Amino acid sequence: MGTGKRGLIATAVAVVCAVTVLAAPGTAFANPTPTPTPSAGQTLAPAKDLEAVRKKLDKLYRAAARATDEYNAADEKADKQSTQVVQLAKKIVKGQEKLKKLKDRAGAAAAAQYRGGGLPPEAHLVLSDDPQDFLDGAGRVREGHHATKGLLGELTRTQEDLKQYAKDASAQLKKLEAGRKAKAAAQKKIEKQIAQAEKLESALQKEEQERLAELETEAANKAQTAWLDSGILNEINGMASEQGKKAVKYATAQIGKPYQWGAEGPRAYDCSGLTSQAWLSAGRGIPRTSQEQWKQLRHIDVQDMRPGDLIIYFGDASHVAMYIGDGAIVHAPRPGRTVTIAGAGSMPILGVVRPDTGTN
């Protein structure tokens, strides 16, 4: 292998290695800090203070959910960009190999002319004494002109292609670097919000933590009851599609597995990781994040939803769950919780989307 080709392949390998480094996620999924043991003599906080803590925790975890969507979106974009850069690197290597072959052909043509005494084909033709040789030679000269012109044109096009590939690769690498920074920034947001929430919870005594859990359940039950009291369940009677049944089966099989931001199985999930993988198992790829699921999937009226449809929550579309029928959802709630079944109305509903294709 020539030194030129070795250098080109080394360059391409370096580009691929750079992609791997840029696309690598940060130090994610850090273990939470251990809960300190409360000192003796601490008094329990009054109920109104615990309610304030509950609301504060809800705010912090929702902020972490928004940052998780940012992280997942940046991660998905980085994957696509890294794939594009690798493809461009391969094109560059192939283009360089093609260019070398073309230059070798041009060199061979020049060498043939040199062996002919340095005279161009036209001169040899004029010097010929045989009329038939003259006629045959004229045809070869025309063919030679066309071949040379074609070779020069292909050389020029290949060189232009290589310049464009290099330009595109440079642009994609810049985007990839920007994506890496976006992922890192989102990760910092997530870790900051979760750390604040864990600090707030760890400051509570065991009895207070238990009461806090009860308050969370009471709030969810109150919201679910209000939703059911609206009579909405009487209007929801849609039957799941075959794909929807498969998606529900997958999602409910994950019950009990831990929430982990940025995770999409099989050991842990975040909210959109669960829904996207459930539908992928049913043969339908959907966007990775809850916000993109809300933007890109078909919107359905709440009363028309059926098992397998996705319910998007909160005004910023920061949470998603799968409807499984009878007013219930399966979802990955937040850090510190596991995939579970809950009431579909236990959180503020933004809307419903249907991943199924078709009109039904």
N, C-alpha and C positions, 0 to 999 in steps of 0.2 A: 504494500500500500504506500503511495507517495506521500511526501510530507505535507503537500497541499491538502490532500483529502483527509489525512489524519487531523490536520488543524481545523478543517471544517466540521468534522464529526465531533471533535473535542469542543468546538464552540457550541454546537447543537446540544451536546450533553450538558454543558455549563448552563445553557438556557433552561433546559429541563430541570436541572438541579435548583436553579434559582426559583423556578415555579414551585417546586416542592417546598422550599423554605418559606416562600411568601404565602403559600396556601395553608401552611400548617397552623392549626388552631393554637390558641394560647393555652395557658395552664388552666383548663376548665375543670369543673366538677370538684372543686376543693372540698375537703371534709369540713363540716361546720365545727366551730370551736366548742369544746365541752361545756356543758351547763354547770356553772359554779353552784356549790351547795350553799343555800341561804344560812346566814348566821342565826344562832338561837336568839329568841326574843323579838324577831321581826313580827310586825302586826300585819294582818291581811288588809289589802286595799279595799275600800268600799266599792260596791257594785258599780256606781257611776264612774269611778276611776277605771275599773276594768273594762267598762264599755268604751271609754275613751281609748284605752289601750287596744281594744279590738279594732276600732275604726282606724287607729294609727297603723296597726299591722296590716290591715286590709289595703291601706293606701301604699304602704311600702312594697307589699307583694305585687300589687297591680303595677307599680312603677317598674319592678323587676320583670314583670311579664312583658311590658312594653319594650324594655331593653332586650329581653330575650328574642322578641320578634325582630328587632334591629340586628341582633347577632346572627340569627338564623338566615335573615335575608342577605346579609353581607357574606355569610359562609356559602350560601347557594350561588351567589354571584361570583365569588372567588373560584369556586369549582368550575364554573363555566368558562371564566377567563383563563384559568390555568390550562384547561383543555384546548382552548383556542391557541394559546401560546405554544403548547406542545405541537399542535398541528402545523403552525407556522414554522416552527423549528425544523420539522420533518420536510416541509416544502423547501426550506432554504437548503438543506442537505441535498435533496433530490435535484434542485435547481443548479446547485454548484457542480454536481456530478454531470448533469446534462451539459452545462457550459464547458466543462473540461473536455467532454467528448466532441463537442462542436469545434472547440479550438484545435483539438487533435486533427480533426478532418480538414480544417482550414490549413493547418501546418503541412499536412500530407499533400494538399493541392499545391501549396507553394513549393514544396520539395520536388514535386513532379515537374513543375515548370523549370526549376533550377536544373534538373537533370536533362531537360530539353535544350540546354544551352543558354538558358536565361531569356530565350525569345518567347513572346506570347504566342498562342496558338494561331493567331491571324497571320503572323510573319511566316511560320512554317507553311501555312496554306498557300501563301503567295509564291513561295519558293518552290512549290511542287510542280513537276513537269508533266505528271499524269493527270489528264482531265477527270478521270473517274475518281482518282485520289482527291482531286480538288473538290468534286461534288460531295464525296463521302465526308471529307474533312469539314466542309462548310456546315453539314448537319451536326457534326460533333461539336463544332465551335458554338453553334446556337444552343445545343444542349448544355455545353459547359457553362455558357453565360447564364442560362436559366438556373443551373445548379449552384453556381457561385452566388448569384443574386439571392437565391432562396436560402443558402447557408448564411450569408451575411444578415439577411432579414431575421432568421431564427436566432442568430447570435444576439442581435439587438433586442429582440423581444424577450429572450431569456434574461439578459442583463437588466432590462426594465422590470421584469417580474421579480427578480431578486431584490432590487431596490425597494419595490413596493412591499414585498414580504418582510424585509428588514424594518421598514417604516411601521408596518402594522404590528410587528412583534414588539417594537419599542413602545408603541402606544398601549398595547395590551398589558405590557409589564408595568407601565405607569398606573393603569387602572387597577391592576392586581395589587400593587403597593398601596394604593388608596383604599382598596377593599380590606387589606390586612389591617390598616390603621382603623378603619371603621369597626372591624371585628374587635380589635383590642379596646377601643373606646366603649363599645357596647358591653364587653365583658367587665370592664371596670364599673360601669353603671350597675350591672346585675349584682356583682359581688358587694358593692357598696350598699345597695338596698337590702340585700339578704343579710349582710353583716349587721346592719342597724336593726332589722327585725329580730334576728337571733339575740342580739344584745338586750333588746327590750323584753323578749320572752324569758331570757335567762335570769333577769332581775326579779322575776316572780317566784314566789314560793310554790311548792307542789300543789297545794290546795288552790292557789290562785290560777295556776296553769290549767287545772281541771275545770275550774269555774269559767275560765276564758274559753275553753273548748265548748262548754255548755252554751255560753253566750253566742258563739259562732253557729252552733247547731240551731239555737233558738231563732237567730236572725234568718238563717236559711229556711227554716220551717215556716216562719212568718211570711216570708216572701213567696214561698211555694203555695201556701194556703191562700194567700191573696190572689195568686195567679189562677189557682183552681176554682176559687169562688167566682171568678169572672165568667165561668161557664165555658171556657175555651176548650176544655177536654171533650165536651159534647160535640164540638165541631171537628175535632181531629180524629179522623177514622181512616186515614190513608193506609194502604197495604204496602209493605216493603217490596221493592223490586228484588230480583235474584241477586244482583250485585249488592244491593243494600243489605240483604240478609247475610251475605258473606262478610261485608264490612262490619256489621254488628257483631257477628260471631267472633271475628278477630279482636275487636275492641273489648268485648266483655271477657275474652279469655285473658286479657292483660290485667284484670282486676287484682289488686294487691301489690302490684309492682310499683316501685317508688317513682315519685316525680324527680326529674333531674333536668335542669335547664339545658337546652341544646340537644337533648337526647331524643332519638327516634327508634329505640328498641335495640335488641330484644329484651334487655334487662331493665331498662328504665325509659321514661318518656317525659316530654313536656306536653302541653296541651295539643299543639298543632302537630307535634311529632306523632302522637297517638292517632289523630284523625287522618293524617296523610298516609301513614303506614297501613291503617285499616283499609283505606280505599285502594291503596296499591295492591294489597293482598286480594282485593276483589277485582283486580285487573284494570283499575282506573287511576292513573297518575293525576294528582292534584297539587296545587301550590303548597309549599312547605310551611308558610306562616299563616296565622289566623287572619292577618290583615289582607294578605293576597288572596286567601280563600274567599274573603268577603268581597274583594274587588273583582275577582275573575270568574267565580262560579255563579251559576244561575240563581237569582233570588226567587224565593217562594214565600207566599203568605203563610203566617204562622198556622192558621187553621187548615192549611193544605199540606202541612208537613207529614212525613211518614218515616218509619224507622230507617236509619241510615243517613238521613239528612243531617246537616250540621247546623247547630245553633251558635250564632256569633253573639258574644256578650260585651256589654259596656260600649259607650259612645265611641271609643277609640279602637274598637274591634280587637282588644288585647287578649281575649280569651275565646276558646272554641270548645264545644262539646258535641257528642253525637247523640241524637235522639234515638231511643230504643223502644219507644212506645209507652202507653199508659202514663203519660206525663213525666217520664223519667229520662235521664241522660246518663251516659258513661263519660267520664272525663278524668284528666290528670290535673288536679286542682292547683297545687302550688308547692314550693319547697317544704319539706317536712311532712308531706302527705303522700298518699298512694293513690293509684288509679281506683276510682270508686264509682258507685251509682249515686245519683243525687236527683233532686227535683228539677225539672226543666225550668221552672220559674223561680228557682232559688237565687238567681242573679238577674240583673237588669238585661233584658233581651234587646239586642240591636236588630236582629233579623235572622232569617233562615236561608241557607243556600243548599242547592242540590247538586251533588257531584255527577249523578247519572247523566248520560247523554240521552237525547231524544226529547219527546214532548210530554211524556207521562210523568 
